[in-house]
Amino acid sequence: MGMKKPILLKFAKRVRAERKKLKLSQEDFAEVAGFHRTYIGMIERAEKNITICNIDKLAKALRISLSNLLKGL
């Protein structure tokens, strides 16, 4: 596997930080967002380049706007 792209690393860090603000485990967050726990782990480790539809689902589960989730990336 090559180097992870900086935008994926920034997004991963942002998702993890927002999830922790809600005091949710990866498993609980995955359930709320409608994903498998391993998929959330892959996102938070910057191993997945996910679709905008899935980013929208994450934002809704984090109770923030899509634009706020992507701000500063």
Predicted model as a PDB file, atoms N, CA, C, CB and O in Angstrom, pLDDT in the B-factor column:
MODEL        1                                                                  
ATOM      1  N   MET A   1       0.855  -1.191   0.000  1.00 50.00           N  
ATOM      2  CA  MET A   1       0.000   0.000   0.000  1.00 50.00           C  
ATOM      3  C   MET A   1       0.890   1.238   0.000  1.00 50.00           C  
ATOM      4  CB  MET A   1      -0.967   0.007   1.235  1.00 50.00           C  
ATOM      5  O   MET A   1       1.875   1.303   0.735  1.00 50.00           O  
ATOM      6  N   GLY A   2       0.539   2.217  -0.824  1.00 62.00           N  
ATOM      7  CA  GLY A   2       1.311   3.442  -0.914  1.00 62.00           C  
ATOM      8  C   GLY A   2       0.998   4.414   0.213  1.00 62.00           C  
ATOM      9  O   GLY A   2       0.271   4.096   1.154  1.00 62.00           O  
ATOM     10  N   MET A   3       1.566   5.604   0.091  1.00 78.00           N  
ATOM     11  CA  MET A   3       1.299   6.616   1.102  1.00 78.00           C  
ATOM     12  C   MET A   3      -0.159   7.054   1.047  1.00 78.00           C  
ATOM     13  CB  MET A   3       2.225   7.822   0.913  1.00 78.00           C  
ATOM     14  O   MET A   3      -0.769   7.126  -0.020  1.00 78.00           O  
ATOM     15  N   LYS A   4      -0.695   7.341   2.219  1.00 82.00           N  
ATOM     16  CA  LYS A   4      -2.075   7.802   2.288  1.00 82.00           C  
ATOM     17  C   LYS A   4      -2.143   9.252   1.853  1.00 82.00           C  
ATOM     18  CB  LYS A   4      -2.647   7.633   3.712  1.00 82.00           C  
ATOM     19  O   LYS A   4      -1.253  10.047   2.155  1.00 82.00           O  
ATOM     20  N   LYS A   5      -3.198   9.586   1.148  1.00 92.00           N  
ATOM     21  CA  LYS A   5      -3.361  10.947   0.654  1.00 92.00           C  
ATOM     22  C   LYS A   5      -3.680  11.891   1.807  1.00 92.00           C  
ATOM     23  CB  LYS A   5      -4.468  11.009  -0.414  1.00 92.00           C  
ATOM     24  O   LYS A   5      -4.461  11.551   2.695  1.00 92.00           O  
ATOM     25  N   PRO A   6      -3.071  13.085   1.794  1.00 94.00           N  
ATOM     26  CA  PRO A   6      -3.300  14.044   2.886  1.00 94.00           C  
ATOM     27  C   PRO A   6      -4.779  14.341   3.140  1.00 94.00           C  
ATOM     28  CB  PRO A   6      -2.582  15.335   2.583  1.00 94.00           C  
ATOM     29  O   PRO A   6      -5.180  14.483   4.295  1.00 94.00           O  
ATOM     30  N   ILE A   7      -5.586  14.438   2.105  1.00 95.00           N  
ATOM     31  CA  ILE A   7      -7.008  14.748   2.331  1.00 95.00           C  
ATOM     32  C   ILE A   7      -7.710  13.604   3.063  1.00 95.00           C  
ATOM     33  CB  ILE A   7      -7.717  15.028   0.989  1.00 95.00           C  
ATOM     34  O   ILE A   7      -8.598  13.845   3.881  1.00 95.00           O  
ATOM     35  N   LEU A   8      -7.317  12.361   2.773  1.00 95.00           N  
ATOM     36  CA  LEU A   8      -7.913  11.223   3.481  1.00 95.00           C  
ATOM     37  C   LEU A   8      -7.496  11.225   4.948  1.00 95.00           C  
ATOM     38  CB  LEU A   8      -7.504   9.895   2.814  1.00 95.00           C  
ATOM     39  O   LEU A   8      -8.296  10.892   5.822  1.00 95.00           O  
ATOM     40  N   LEU A   9      -6.253  11.595   5.218  1.00 96.00           N  
ATOM     41  CA  LEU A   9      -5.784  11.675   6.602  1.00 96.00           C  
ATOM     42  C   LEU A   9      -6.524  12.765   7.368  1.00 96.00           C  
ATOM     43  CB  LEU A   9      -4.274  11.935   6.641  1.00 96.00           C  
ATOM     44  O   LEU A   9      -6.905  12.567   8.521  1.00 96.00           O  
ATOM     45  N   LYS A  10      -6.726  13.917   6.728  1.00 96.00           N  
ATOM     46  CA  LYS A  10      -7.456  15.017   7.374  1.00 96.00           C  
ATOM     47  C   LYS A  10      -8.903  14.619   7.638  1.00 96.00           C  
ATOM     48  CB  LYS A  10      -7.406  16.288   6.501  1.00 96.00           C  
ATOM     49  O   LYS A  10      -9.446  14.888   8.709  1.00 96.00           O  
ATOM     50  N   PHE A  11      -9.523  13.972   6.642  1.00 97.00           N  
ATOM     51  CA  PHE A  11     -10.916  13.553   6.793  1.00 97.00           C  
ATOM     52  C   PHE A  11     -11.038  12.506   7.903  1.00 97.00           C  
ATOM     53  CB  PHE A  11     -11.462  12.990   5.457  1.00 97.00           C  
ATOM     54  O   PHE A  11     -11.963  12.560   8.714  1.00 97.00           O  
ATOM     55  N   ALA A  12     -10.113  11.566   7.937  1.00 97.00           N  
ATOM     56  CA  ALA A  12     -10.117  10.523   8.964  1.00 97.00           C  
ATOM     57  C   ALA A  12     -10.044  11.138  10.364  1.00 97.00           C  
ATOM     58  CB  ALA A  12      -8.940   9.550   8.746  1.00 97.00           C  
ATOM     59  O   ALA A  12     -10.792  10.756  11.264  1.00 97.00           O  
ATOM     60  N   LYS A  13      -9.142  12.083  10.527  1.00 97.00           N  
ATOM     61  CA  LYS A  13      -8.966  12.752  11.817  1.00 97.00           C  
ATOM     62  C   LYS A  13     -10.230  13.506  12.215  1.00 97.00           C  
ATOM     63  CB  LYS A  13      -7.771  13.714  11.765  1.00 97.00           C  
ATOM     64  O   LYS A  13     -10.631  13.506  13.379  1.00 97.00           O  
ATOM     65  N   ARG A  14     -10.846  14.144  11.232  1.00 97.00           N  
ATOM     66  CA  ARG A  14     -12.064  14.919  11.484  1.00 97.00           C  
ATOM     67  C   ARG A  14     -13.230  14.015  11.914  1.00 97.00           C  
ATOM     68  CB  ARG A  14     -12.452  15.714  10.225  1.00 97.00           C  
ATOM     69  O   ARG A  14     -13.939  14.317  12.874  1.00 97.00           O  
ATOM     70  N   VAL A  15     -13.416  12.907  11.193  1.00 98.00           N  
ATOM     71  CA  VAL A  15     -14.493  11.973  11.534  1.00 98.00           C  
ATOM     72  C   VAL A  15     -14.282  11.428  12.942  1.00 98.00           C  
ATOM     73  CB  VAL A  15     -14.560  10.812  10.509  1.00 98.00           C  
ATOM     74  O   VAL A  15     -15.221  11.380  13.737  1.00 98.00           O  
ATOM     75  N   ARG A  16     -13.054  11.018  13.256  1.00 98.00           N  
ATOM     76  CA  ARG A  16     -12.759  10.479  14.590  1.00 98.00           C  
ATOM     77  C   ARG A  16     -13.032  11.521  15.670  1.00 98.00           C  
ATOM     78  CB  ARG A  16     -11.295  10.006  14.670  1.00 98.00           C  
ATOM     79  O   ARG A  16     -13.635  11.208  16.696  1.00 98.00           O  
ATOM     80  N   ALA A  17     -12.598  12.741  15.449  1.00 97.00           N  
ATOM     81  CA  ALA A  17     -12.799  13.800  16.444  1.00 97.00           C  
ATOM     82  C   ALA A  17     -14.286  14.073  16.674  1.00 97.00           C  
ATOM     83  CB  ALA A  17     -12.093  15.090  15.999  1.00 97.00           C  
ATOM     84  O   ALA A  17     -14.729  14.223  17.813  1.00 97.00           O  
ATOM     85  N   GLU A  18     -15.044  14.135  15.589  1.00 98.00           N  
ATOM     86  CA  GLU A  18     -16.486  14.389  15.724  1.00 98.00           C  
ATOM     87  C   GLU A  18     -17.191  13.212  16.411  1.00 98.00           C  
ATOM     88  CB  GLU A  18     -17.117  14.649  14.335  1.00 98.00           C  
ATOM     89  O   GLU A  18     -18.104  13.417  17.211  1.00 98.00           O  
ATOM     90  N   ARG A  19     -16.773  11.991  16.099  1.00 98.00           N  
ATOM     91  CA  ARG A  19     -17.358  10.810  16.743  1.00 98.00           C  
ATOM     92  C   ARG A  19     -17.077  10.835  18.247  1.00 98.00           C  
ATOM     93  CB  ARG A  19     -16.798   9.508  16.110  1.00 98.00           C  
ATOM     94  O   ARG A  19     -17.952  10.537  19.060  1.00 98.00           O  
ATOM     95  N   LYS A  20     -15.852  11.192  18.598  1.00 98.00           N  
ATOM     96  CA  LYS A  20     -15.480  11.228  20.016  1.00 98.00           C  
ATOM     97  C   LYS A  20     -16.221  12.329  20.766  1.00 98.00           C  
ATOM     98  CB  LYS A  20     -13.974  11.429  20.162  1.00 98.00           C  
ATOM     99  O   LYS A  20     -16.518  12.178  21.951  1.00 98.00           O  
ATOM    100  N   LYS A  21     -16.522  13.441  20.083  1.00 98.00           N  
ATOM    101  CA  LYS A  21     -17.322  14.501  20.709  1.00 98.00           C  
ATOM    102  C   LYS A  21     -18.671  13.968  21.157  1.00 98.00           C  
ATOM    103  CB  LYS A  21     -17.517  15.675  19.742  1.00 98.00           C  
ATOM    104  O   LYS A  21     -19.210  14.390  22.180  1.00 98.00           O  
ATOM    105  N   LEU A  22     -19.214  13.034  20.379  1.00 98.00           N  
ATOM    106  CA  LEU A  22     -20.508  12.426  20.701  1.00 98.00           C  
ATOM    107  C   LEU A  22     -20.363  11.247  21.665  1.00 98.00           C  
ATOM    108  CB  LEU A  22     -21.201  11.963  19.422  1.00 98.00           C  
ATOM    109  O   LEU A  22     -21.348  10.612  22.043  1.00 98.00           O  
ATOM    110  N   LYS A  23     -19.108  10.965  22.057  1.00 98.00           N  
ATOM    111  CA  LYS A  23     -18.818   9.860  22.970  1.00 98.00           C  
ATOM    112  C   LYS A  23     -19.359   8.524  22.452  1.00 98.00           C  
ATOM    113  CB  LYS A  23     -19.406  10.155  24.343  1.00 98.00           C  
ATOM    114  O   LYS A  23     -19.919   7.725  23.202  1.00 98.00           O  
ATOM    115  N   LEU A  24     -19.174   8.311  21.155  1.00 98.00           N  
ATOM    116  CA  LEU A  24     -19.609   7.069  20.522  1.00 98.00           C  
ATOM    117  C   LEU A  24     -18.406   6.191  20.208  1.00 98.00           C  
ATOM    118  CB  LEU A  24     -20.410   7.361  19.241  1.00 98.00           C  
ATOM    119  O   LEU A  24     -17.379   6.675  19.734  1.00 98.00           O  
ATOM    120  N   SER A  25     -18.544   4.893  20.477  1.00 97.00           N  
ATOM    121  CA  SER A  25     -17.528   3.940  20.034  1.00 97.00           C  
ATOM    122  C   SER A  25     -17.659   3.804  18.515  1.00 97.00           C  
ATOM    123  CB  SER A  25     -17.689   2.539  20.756  1.00 97.00           C  
ATOM    124  O   SER A  25     -18.661   4.224  17.936  1.00 97.00           O  
ATOM    125  N   GLN A  26     -16.659   3.225  17.883  1.00 97.00           N  
ATOM    126  CA  GLN A  26     -16.760   2.983  16.438  1.00 97.00           C  
ATOM    127  C   GLN A  26     -17.963   2.095  16.149  1.00 97.00           C  
ATOM    128  CB  GLN A  26     -15.459   2.330  15.891  1.00 97.00           C  
ATOM    129  O   GLN A  26     -18.672   2.305  15.165  1.00 97.00           O  
ATOM    130  N   GLU A  27     -18.192   1.111  16.997  1.00 97.00           N  
ATOM    131  CA  GLU A  27     -19.313   0.190  16.800  1.00 97.00           C  
ATOM    132  C   GLU A  27     -20.656   0.905  16.896  1.00 97.00           C  
ATOM    133  CB  GLU A  27     -19.255  -0.937  17.824  1.00 97.00           C  
ATOM    134  O   GLU A  27     -21.532   0.709  16.053  1.00 97.00           O  
ATOM    135  N   ASP A  28     -20.813   1.736  17.928  1.00 98.00           N  
ATOM    136  CA  ASP A  28     -22.066   2.483  18.085  1.00 98.00           C  
ATOM    137  C   ASP A  28     -22.263   3.479  16.948  1.00 98.00           C  
ATOM    138  CB  ASP A  28     -22.085   3.218  19.430  1.00 98.00           C  
ATOM    139  O   ASP A  28     -23.371   3.639  16.435  1.00 98.00           O  
ATOM    140  N   PHE A  29     -21.183   4.143  16.562  1.00 98.00           N  
ATOM    141  CA  PHE A  29     -21.260   5.099  15.459  1.00 98.00           C  
ATOM    142  C   PHE A  29     -21.635   4.399  14.157  1.00 98.00           C  
ATOM    143  CB  PHE A  29     -19.927   5.837  15.296  1.00 98.00           C  
ATOM    144  O   PHE A  29     -22.456   4.896  13.386  1.00 98.00           O  
ATOM    145  N   ALA A  30     -21.029   3.249  13.926  1.00 98.00           N  
ATOM    146  CA  ALA A  30     -21.334   2.477  12.716  1.00 98.00           C  
ATOM    147  C   ALA A  30     -22.816   2.132  12.658  1.00 98.00           C  
ATOM    148  CB  ALA A  30     -20.488   1.189  12.665  1.00 98.00           C  
ATOM    149  O   ALA A  30     -23.442   2.219  11.601  1.00 98.00           O  
ATOM    150  N   GLU A  31     -23.369   1.743  13.794  1.00 98.00           N  
ATOM    151  CA  GLU A  31     -24.793   1.396  13.839  1.00 98.00           C  
ATOM    152  C   GLU A  31     -25.666   2.601  13.522  1.00 98.00           C  
ATOM    153  CB  GLU A  31     -25.164   0.833  15.212  1.00 98.00           C  
ATOM    154  O   GLU A  31     -26.618   2.493  12.749  1.00 98.00           O  
ATOM    155  N   VAL A  32     -25.349   3.742  14.111  1.00 97.00           N  
ATOM    156  CA  VAL A  32     -26.108   4.971  13.862  1.00 97.00           C  
ATOM    157  C   VAL A  32     -26.015   5.383  12.391  1.00 97.00           C  
ATOM    158  CB  VAL A  32     -25.595   6.110  14.764  1.00 97.00           C  
ATOM    159  O   VAL A  32     -27.004   5.806  11.793  1.00 97.00           O  
ATOM    160  N   ALA A  33     -24.821   5.255  11.820  1.00 97.00           N  
ATOM    161  CA  ALA A  33     -24.584   5.695  10.442  1.00 97.00           C  
ATOM    162  C   ALA A  33     -25.051   4.671   9.399  1.00 97.00           C  
ATOM    163  CB  ALA A  33     -23.107   5.980  10.245  1.00 97.00           C  
ATOM    164  O   ALA A  33     -25.205   5.003   8.224  1.00 97.00           O  
ATOM    165  N   GLY A  34     -25.271   3.439   9.831  1.00 97.00           N  
ATOM    166  CA  GLY A  34     -25.702   2.411   8.898  1.00 97.00           C  
ATOM    167  C   GLY A  34     -24.561   1.718   8.162  1.00 97.00           C  
ATOM    168  O   GLY A  34     -24.724   1.258   7.032  1.00 97.00           O  
ATOM    169  N   PHE A  35     -23.406   1.651   8.816  1.00 98.00           N  
ATOM    170  CA  PHE A  35     -22.242   0.993   8.241  1.00 98.00           C  
ATOM    171  C   PHE A  35     -21.752  -0.112   9.168  1.00 98.00           C  
ATOM    172  CB  PHE A  35     -21.121   2.009   7.975  1.00 98.00           C  
ATOM    173  O   PHE A  35     -22.180  -0.198  10.319  1.00 98.00           O  
ATOM    174  N   HIS A  36     -20.862  -0.950   8.671  1.00 97.00           N  
ATOM    175  CA  HIS A  36     -20.216  -1.966   9.499  1.00 97.00           C  
ATOM    176  C   HIS A  36     -19.076  -1.301  10.267  1.00 97.00           C  
ATOM    177  CB  HIS A  36     -19.690  -3.163   8.628  1.00 97.00           C  
ATOM    178  O   HIS A  36     -18.458  -0.352   9.784  1.00 97.00           O  
ATOM    179  N   ARG A  37     -18.808  -1.808  11.459  1.00 97.00           N  
ATOM    180  CA  ARG A  37     -17.756  -1.233  12.303  1.00 97.00           C  
ATOM    181  C   ARG A  37     -16.397  -1.230  11.599  1.00 97.00           C  
ATOM    182  CB  ARG A  37     -17.655  -2.007  13.617  1.00 97.00           C  
ATOM    183  O   ARG A  37     -15.632  -0.275  11.735  1.00 97.00           O  
ATOM    184  N   THR A  38     -16.096  -2.284  10.854  1.00 97.00           N  
ATOM    185  CA  THR A  38     -14.794  -2.335  10.186  1.00 97.00           C  
ATOM    186  C   THR A  38     -14.664  -1.240   9.128  1.00 97.00           C  
ATOM    187  CB  THR A  38     -14.583  -3.708   9.543  1.00 97.00           C  
ATOM    188  O   THR A  38     -13.571  -0.727   8.887  1.00 97.00           O  
ATOM    189  N   TYR A  39     -15.786  -0.885   8.499  1.00 98.00           N  
ATOM    190  CA  TYR A  39     -15.779   0.195   7.495  1.00 98.00           C  
ATOM    191  C   TYR A  39     -15.456   1.533   8.167  1.00 98.00           C  
ATOM    192  CB  TYR A  39     -17.154   0.277   6.758  1.00 98.00           C  
ATOM    193  O   TYR A  39     -14.676   2.322   7.635  1.00 98.00           O  
ATOM    194  N   ILE A  40     -16.051   1.785   9.325  1.00 98.00           N  
ATOM    195  CA  ILE A  40     -15.752   3.016  10.080  1.00 98.00           C  
ATOM    196  C   ILE A  40     -14.275   3.039  10.456  1.00 98.00           C  
ATOM    197  CB  ILE A  40     -16.641   3.120  11.360  1.00 98.00           C  
ATOM    198  O   ILE A  40     -13.619   4.075  10.343  1.00 98.00           O  
ATOM    199  N   GLY A  41     -13.753   1.908  10.900  1.00 98.00           N  
ATOM    200  CA  GLY A  41     -12.329   1.826  11.238  1.00 98.00           C  
ATOM    201  C   GLY A  41     -11.449   2.148  10.049  1.00 98.00           C  
ATOM    202  O   GLY A  41     -10.447   2.851  10.182  1.00 98.00           O  
ATOM    203  N   MET A  42     -11.818   1.639   8.895  1.00 97.00           N  
ATOM    204  CA  MET A  42     -11.038   1.908   7.679  1.00 97.00           C  
ATOM    205  C   MET A  42     -11.097   3.390   7.308  1.00 97.00           C  
ATOM    206  CB  MET A  42     -11.556   1.049   6.506  1.00 97.00           C  
ATOM    207  O   MET A  42     -10.098   3.955   6.864  1.00 97.00           O  
ATOM    208  N   ILE A  43     -12.243   4.013   7.484  1.00 98.00           N  
ATOM    209  CA  ILE A  43     -12.372   5.453   7.223  1.00 98.00           C  
ATOM    210  C   ILE A  43     -11.468   6.228   8.180  1.00 98.00           C  
ATOM    211  CB  ILE A  43     -13.853   5.916   7.374  1.00 98.00           C  
ATOM    212  O   ILE A  43     -10.735   7.125   7.763  1.00 98.00           O  
ATOM    213  N   GLU A  44     -11.526   5.879   9.460  1.00 97.00           N  
ATOM    214  CA  GLU A  44     -10.748   6.598  10.473  1.00 97.00           C  
ATOM    215  C   GLU A  44      -9.248   6.332  10.378  1.00 97.00           C  
ATOM    216  CB  GLU A  44     -11.234   6.223  11.849  1.00 97.00           C  
ATOM    217  O   GLU A  44      -8.456   7.071  10.963  1.00 97.00           O  
ATOM    218  N   ARG A  45      -8.849   5.302   9.662  1.00 97.00           N  
ATOM    219  CA  ARG A  45      -7.427   5.050   9.419  1.00 97.00           C  
ATOM    220  C   ARG A  45      -7.002   5.531   8.036  1.00 97.00           C  
ATOM    221  CB  ARG A  45      -7.120   3.560   9.568  1.00 97.00           C  
ATOM    222  O   ARG A  45      -5.887   5.257   7.594  1.00 97.00           O  
ATOM    223  N   ALA A  46      -7.885   6.242   7.360  1.00 96.00           N  
ATOM    224  CA  ALA A  46      -7.622   6.804   6.024  1.00 96.00           C  
ATOM    225  C   ALA A  46      -7.326   5.714   4.996  1.00 96.00           C  
ATOM    226  CB  ALA A  46      -6.447   7.786   6.085  1.00 96.00           C  
ATOM    227  O   ALA A  46      -6.514   5.902   4.090  1.00 96.00           O  
ATOM    228  N   GLU A  47      -7.998   4.573   5.151  1.00 96.00           N  
ATOM    229  CA  GLU A  47      -7.809   3.463   4.220  1.00 96.00           C  
ATOM    230  C   GLU A  47      -8.893   3.404   3.152  1.00 96.00           C  
ATOM    231  CB  GLU A  47      -7.775   2.161   4.977  1.00 96.00           C  
ATOM    232  O   GLU A  47      -8.792   2.623   2.205  1.00 96.00           O  
ATOM    233  N   LYS A  48      -9.923   4.220   3.299  1.00 94.00           N  
ATOM    234  CA  LYS A  48     -11.034   4.224   2.352  1.00 94.00           C  
ATOM    235  C   LYS A  48     -11.238   5.611   1.777  1.00 94.00           C  
ATOM    236  CB  LYS A  48     -12.317   3.737   3.023  1.00 94.00           C  
ATOM    237  O   LYS A  48     -11.268   6.602   2.506  1.00 94.00           O  
ATOM    238  N   ASN A  49     -11.378   5.670   0.468  1.00 94.00           N  
ATOM    239  CA  ASN A  49     -11.755   6.901  -0.221  1.00 94.00           C  
ATOM    240  C   ASN A  49     -13.250   6.752  -0.508  1.00 94.00           C  
ATOM    241  CB  ASN A  49     -10.895   7.144  -1.564  1.00 94.00           C  
ATOM    242  O   ASN A  49     -13.637   6.147  -1.508  1.00 94.00           O  
ATOM    243  N   ILE A  50     -14.079   7.300   0.367  1.00 95.00           N  
ATOM    244  CA  ILE A  50     -15.510   7.010   0.309  1.00 95.00           C  
ATOM    245  C   ILE A  50     -16.269   7.984  -0.584  1.00 95.00           C  
ATOM    246  CB  ILE A  50     -16.097   7.038   1.700  1.00 95.00           C  
ATOM    247  O   ILE A  50     -15.788   9.072  -0.901  1.00 95.00           O  
ATOM    248  N   THR A  51     -17.461   7.566  -0.978  1.00 96.00           N  
ATOM    249  CA  THR A  51     -18.285   8.387  -1.868  1.00 96.00           C  
ATOM    250  C   THR A  51     -18.924   9.551  -1.119  1.00 96.00           C  
ATOM    251  CB  THR A  51     -19.371   7.533  -2.526  1.00 96.00           C  
ATOM    252  O   THR A  51     -19.029   9.535   0.108  1.00 96.00           O  
ATOM    253  N   ILE A  52     -19.340  10.540  -1.860  1.00 96.00           N  
ATOM    254  CA  ILE A  52     -20.018  11.699  -1.273  1.00 96.00           C  
ATOM    255  C   ILE A  52     -21.316  11.276  -0.586  1.00 96.00           C  
ATOM    256  CB  ILE A  52     -20.310  12.758  -2.354  1.00 96.00           C  
ATOM    257  O   ILE A  52     -21.708  11.878   0.413  1.00 96.00           O  
ATOM    258  N   CYS A  53     -21.981  10.256  -1.108  1.00 97.00           N  
ATOM    259  CA  CYS A  53     -23.215   9.756  -0.472  1.00 97.00           C  
ATOM    260  C   CYS A  53     -22.906   9.213   0.922  1.00 97.00           C  
ATOM    261  CB  CYS A  53     -23.877   8.649  -1.345  1.00 97.00           C  
ATOM    262  O   CYS A  53     -23.656   9.457   1.867  1.00 97.00           O  
ATOM    263  N   ASN A  54     -21.813   8.487   1.045  1.00 98.00           N  
ATOM    264  CA  ASN A  54     -21.444   7.954   2.354  1.00 98.00           C  
ATOM    265  C   ASN A  54     -20.922   9.042   3.282  1.00 98.00           C  
ATOM    266  CB  ASN A  54     -20.400   6.865   2.199  1.00 98.00           C  
ATOM    267  O   ASN A  54     -21.119   8.960   4.494  1.00 98.00           O  
ATOM    268  N   ILE A  55     -20.269  10.046   2.745  1.00 98.00           N  
ATOM    269  CA  ILE A  55     -19.830  11.182   3.559  1.00 98.00           C  
ATOM    270  C   ILE A  55     -21.064  11.900   4.124  1.00 98.00           C  
ATOM    271  CB  ILE A  55     -18.946  12.170   2.715  1.00 98.00           C  
ATOM    272  O   ILE A  55     -21.064  12.327   5.278  1.00 98.00           O  
ATOM    273  N   ASP A  56     -22.096  12.026   3.316  1.00 98.00           N  
ATOM    274  CA  ASP A  56     -23.345  12.638   3.770  1.00 98.00           C  
ATOM    275  C   ASP A  56     -23.969  11.824   4.902  1.00 98.00           C  
ATOM    276  CB  ASP A  56     -24.337  12.769   2.602  1.00 98.00           C  
ATOM    277  O   ASP A  56     -24.459  12.395   5.875  1.00 98.00           O  
ATOM    278  N   LYS A  57     -23.955  10.496   4.783  1.00 98.00           N  
ATOM    279  CA  LYS A  57     -24.482   9.635   5.847  1.00 98.00           C  
ATOM    280  C   LYS A  57     -23.683   9.814   7.141  1.00 98.00           C  
ATOM    281  CB  LYS A  57     -24.452   8.155   5.407  1.00 98.00           C  
ATOM    282  O   LYS A  57     -24.253   9.845   8.231  1.00 98.00           O  
ATOM    283  N   LEU A  58     -22.362   9.932   7.009  1.00 98.00           N  
ATOM    284  CA  LEU A  58     -21.524  10.156   8.192  1.00 98.00           C  
ATOM    285  C   LEU A  58     -21.872  11.484   8.852  1.00 98.00           C  
ATOM    286  CB  LEU A  58     -20.031  10.128   7.813  1.00 98.00           C  
ATOM    287  O   LEU A  58     -22.009  11.557  10.073  1.00 98.00           O  
ATOM    288  N   ALA A  59     -22.014  12.528   8.049  1.00 98.00           N  
ATOM    289  CA  ALA A  59     -22.343  13.854   8.590  1.00 98.00           C  
ATOM    290  C   ALA A  59     -23.662  13.801   9.364  1.00 98.00           C  
ATOM    291  CB  ALA A  59     -22.432  14.904   7.450  1.00 98.00           C  
ATOM    292  O   ALA A  59     -23.762  14.340  10.466  1.00 98.00           O  
ATOM    293  N   LYS A  60     -24.660  13.155   8.788  1.00 98.00           N  
ATOM    294  CA  LYS A  60     -25.962  13.050   9.470  1.00 98.00           C  
ATOM    295  C   LYS A  60     -25.821  12.294  10.785  1.00 98.00           C  
ATOM    296  CB  LYS A  60     -26.997  12.345   8.563  1.00 98.00           C  
ATOM    297  O   LYS A  60     -26.399  12.695  11.796  1.00 98.00           O  
ATOM    298  N   ALA A  61     -25.063  11.208  10.781  1.00 98.00           N  
ATOM    299  CA  ALA A  61     -24.859  10.431  12.004  1.00 98.00           C  
ATOM    300  C   ALA A  61     -24.078  11.219  13.057  1.00 98.00           C  
ATOM    301  CB  ALA A  61     -24.128   9.131  11.682  1.00 98.00           C  
ATOM    302  O   ALA A  61     -24.252  11.008  14.257  1.00 98.00           O  
ATOM    303  N   LEU A  62     -23.211  12.133  12.595  1.00 98.00           N  
ATOM    304  CA  LEU A  62     -22.436  12.984  13.510  1.00 98.00           C  
ATOM    305  C   LEU A  62     -23.219  14.227  13.938  1.00 98.00           C  
ATOM    306  CB  LEU A  62     -21.122  13.405  12.849  1.00 98.00           C  
ATOM    307  O   LEU A  62     -22.764  15.014  14.768  1.00 98.00           O  
ATOM    308  N   ARG A  63     -24.413  14.381  13.344  1.00 97.00           N  
ATOM    309  CA  ARG A  63     -25.298  15.518  13.655  1.00 97.00           C  
ATOM    310  C   ARG A  63     -24.656  16.857  13.304  1.00 97.00           C  
ATOM    311  CB  ARG A  63     -25.673  15.505  15.137  1.00 97.00           C  
ATOM    312  O   ARG A  63     -24.819  17.849  14.015  1.00 97.00           O  
ATOM    313  N   ILE A  64     -23.918  16.861  12.185  1.00 97.00           N  
ATOM    314  CA  ILE A  64     -23.360  18.104  11.661  1.00 97.00           C  
ATOM    315  C   ILE A  64     -23.652  18.181  10.176  1.00 97.00           C  
ATOM    316  CB  ILE A  64     -21.831  18.196  11.930  1.00 97.00           C  
ATOM    317  O   ILE A  64     -23.979  17.174   9.548  1.00 97.00           O  
ATOM    318  N   SER A  65     -23.536  19.372   9.614  1.00 97.00           N  
ATOM    319  CA  SER A  65     -23.793  19.526   8.186  1.00 97.00           C  
ATOM    320  C   SER A  65     -22.635  18.933   7.391  1.00 97.00           C  
ATOM    321  CB  SER A  65     -23.999  21.016   7.819  1.00 97.00           C  
ATOM    322  O   SER A  65     -21.509  18.808   7.874  1.00 97.00           O  
ATOM    323  N   LEU A  66     -22.957  18.579   6.169  1.00 96.00           N  
ATOM    324  CA  LEU A  66     -21.936  18.071   5.252  1.00 96.00           C  
ATOM    325  C   LEU A  66     -20.826  19.107   5.079  1.00 96.00           C  
ATOM    326  CB  LEU A  66     -22.561  17.713   3.881  1.00 96.00           C  
ATOM    327  O   LEU A  66     -19.644  18.764   5.093  1.00 96.00           O  
ATOM    328  N   SER A  67     -21.208  20.369   4.917  1.00 96.00           N  
ATOM    329  CA  SER A  67     -20.199  21.419   4.725  1.00 96.00           C  
ATOM    330  C   SER A  67     -19.315  21.581   5.962  1.00 96.00           C  
ATOM    331  CB  SER A  67     -20.879  22.753   4.393  1.00 96.00           C  
ATOM    332  O   SER A  67     -18.122  21.857   5.839  1.00 96.00           O  
ATOM    333  N   ASN A  68     -19.889  21.414   7.135  1.00 96.00           N  
ATOM    334  CA  ASN A  68     -19.098  21.527   8.354  1.00 96.00           C  
ATOM    335  C   ASN A  68     -18.121  20.353   8.479  1.00 96.00           C  
ATOM    336  CB  ASN A  68     -20.020  21.588   9.584  1.00 96.00           C  
ATOM    337  O   ASN A  68     -16.983  20.532   8.914  1.00 96.00           O  
ATOM    338  N   LEU A  69     -18.566  19.161   8.097  1.00 97.00           N  
ATOM    339  CA  LEU A  69     -17.673  18.005   8.142  1.00 97.00           C  
ATOM    340  C   LEU A  69     -16.486  18.177   7.195  1.00 97.00           C  
ATOM    341  CB  LEU A  69     -18.441  16.731   7.790  1.00 97.00           C  
ATOM    342  O   LEU A  69     -15.373  17.745   7.494  1.00 97.00           O  
ATOM    343  N   LEU A  70     -16.734  18.807   6.065  1.00 96.00           N  
ATOM    344  CA  LEU A  70     -15.681  18.966   5.047  1.00 96.00           C  
ATOM    345  C   LEU A  70     -14.882  20.262   5.189  1.00 96.00           C  
ATOM    346  CB  LEU A  70     -16.297  18.917   3.670  1.00 96.00           C  
ATOM    347  O   LEU A  70     -13.891  20.462   4.487  1.00 96.00           O  
ATOM    348  N   LYS A  71     -15.308  21.135   6.089  1.00 94.00           N  
ATOM    349  CA  LYS A  71     -14.648  22.443   6.255  1.00 94.00           C  
ATOM    350  C   LYS A  71     -13.172  22.271   6.607  1.00 94.00           C  
ATOM    351  CB  LYS A  71     -15.355  23.272   7.350  1.00 94.00           C  
ATOM    352  O   LYS A  71     -12.816  21.501   7.498  1.00 94.00           O  
ATOM    353  N   GLY A  72     -12.341  22.988   5.903  1.00 89.00           N  
ATOM    354  CA  GLY A  72     -10.922  23.018   6.193  1.00 89.00           C  
ATOM    355  C   GLY A  72     -10.105  21.868   5.632  1.00 89.00           C  
ATOM    356  O   GLY A  72      -8.915  21.753   5.924  1.00 89.00           O  
ATOM    357  N   LEU A  73     -10.729  21.018   4.832  1.00 90.00           N  
ATOM    358  CA  LEU A  73      -9.971  19.882   4.282  1.00 90.00           C  
ATOM    359  C   LEU A  73      -9.178  20.305   3.067  1.00 90.00           C  
ATOM    360  CB  LEU A  73     -10.909  18.725   3.914  1.00 90.00           C  
ATOM    361  O   LEU A  73      -8.479  19.487   2.469  1.00 90.00           O  
TER     362      LEU A  73                                                      
ENDMDL                                                                          
END                                                                             
